[in-house]
Amino acid sequence: MKVALGVSGGIAAYKAAEIVRLLQERGIRVQVIMTQAAQEFVKPLTFAALSGEKVITGMFAEGNEPANIDSAVEHIAVAQAIDALLVAPATADVLAKFAQGIASDFLTTLYLATTVPVVVAPAMNVNMWNHAATQANLEILRKRGVRVVEPDSGYLACGMTGPGRLAENETIVAAVMEALGASQELAGETVLITAGPTREKIDPVRYITNRSSGRMGYALAEAALRRGARVLLVSGPTAIKPPGGAEVTWVQSAEEMREAVLKLFSEASVVIKTAAVSDYRPKNSAEHKIKRTGPMSLELEPTTDILAELGRRKKSQIIIGFAAETQNALENARKKLASKSLDAIVVNDVSREGVGFDSDRNAVTIISHLEVVEVPETTKWEVAQRVLDQVVRLRKLNPSSIKA
């Protein structure tokens, strides 16, 4: 795993050197990005020596180096190479730029270019921390899924006392590891995840399908792997690459998905059904391409309800379903939770623009017998983390079903 560590211009910048070491002890590669102000407190050479990586100090080549395309698009390359972005210390200036989408240097541009989890550890004067503008910016970032490691209270470098001191390094690193899903909380679990759409054949060139991209299921698979689980991924056709380490079974139709899931069910201790399985299929599919000769009618028949079947067959497994609704979302989800013998259900209103299908973002409600958790609009990676948090809580109630 690789983390980008953004260091901004505050007296606490020197503490970032210890953060580099702590992350490396956990097997994390660290690439440091320094703002211009940060370089007034700590020299880039310090971080280069500690990390063994290039320290990025600006958007473009400096000094007498000739301009080149690599330096011009380096923020994109870094954004695609990292698994998380940490900013410690995060000044009020950086927080404001993140919240308002201002890309004025490498660090703020990287924030806009990346889709990985973001953790910020603010450090500043107590009055700056308490200022309404800073608190408003923090609220914006939290709603976007950014993890904020609250500063400690105490004596500050400016001579004042109160909140604003950079949190302890171990606390910051723990937040990064949680964001990476590297807590190993699911070690010993075998998690069966379904993802993507299914295709129901009309004829050799046509089929019925839906808008599912598979992103939610794949995010869950990656997150479960990082928490130490063995992952069995049953996937319909998607355009994205499954996470390395997952044991993938590819399927096309709802019946193929049913057969694959039932075959693997006995191996699983946790099942998370994110796949958008077709509810109906053509009753008869044509052997040859249907020619266009006028109006065409399709007679459809229902597919087997895989989730309900698993609910009837389950022994000690934890089963979590997903429900994509367009109306009466919570009411319909509660009915499914009870009728299908689920331990939890994740419901999202797919009528909302910009979340759910065809998007990297989602907003869901997780309903279980323990609690109701609202997850406001955020990345699908963050939603995956909240779903797995629910698995951990459910497991504490029934620890005997873990399968090695």
Secondary structure, DSSP 4 states (H G I P E B T S, - for coil): -EEEEEE-SSGGGGGHHHHHHHHHHTT-EEEEEE-TTGGGTS-HHHHHHHHSSPPB-SSS--TTPPP-HHHHTHHHHHHHH-SEEEEEEE-HHHHHHHHHT---SHHHHHHHH--S-EEEEE---HHHHHSHHHHHHHHHHHHTT-EE-PPEEEE-TTS-EEEEEPPPHHHHHHHHHHHHT-S-TTTT-EEEEEESB--EEEETTEEE-----SHHHHHHHHHHHHTT-EEEEEE-S-SSPPPTT-EEEE--SHHHHHHHHHHHHTT-SEEEE--B--SEEESS--SSPPP-SS-----EEEPP-HHHHHHHH-SS-EEEEEEEESSSHHHHHHHHHHHTT-SEEEEEETTSTTSSTTSSEEEEEEEESS-EEEEEEEEHHHHHHHHHHHHHHHHHH-GGG---
